Amino acid sequence: MRRMHLLGAALVVVVAGCGGSHAARRIPVITTKQWVAVLDDVLDNARIDRGHSCGAVVEALAHFKVMSPPSTRTYGRAVSIMDRYAYGVCPRHSQLAGVVVGMTDGEVADIAGMPRTPGLRCWLYAVTRDQTGRRVCFNRGRVTLVQVSVHL
């Protein structure tokens, strides 16, 4: 009998750990060190030589667009390099419906990928044929507002 209770408890633990949404992955807030590492990597030799997370690339792009004047040659090249890199490390099929208040910027990037417009406070995801768009706003790396946009 005791053996059956232990087996039952083990099954509950296994089932509780399975399935779930991507948000359950618990990805921490993207740190300054992480996004600065992306910029250092790009600006070092106009290539990304090291591995970076999707969230770090999104944050790096957002900060770079604020810090660097768009009229410079370096700007366009760096943005292009980061965009191409993001295409390889970010999910291509966004699951925007899974974005909720309280998630970290790393978790959002992990399920929603590269936004159409990455900003320092808000990321904009465009409306597509397959899903509604989103404006996701952050404070200290956590989602504080999710606004839905639809195509009429």
Buried (B, 14 or more C-beta within 10 A) or exposed (E): EEEEEEEEEEEEEEEEEEEEEBBEEEBEBBBEEBBBBBBEBBBEEEEBEEEBBBBBBBBBBBBBBEEBEEEEEEBEEBBEBBEEBBEEBBBEEBBBBBBEEEBBBBBBBBBBBBBEBBBEEBBBBBBEEEBBBBBBBBEEBBBEEBEBEEEE
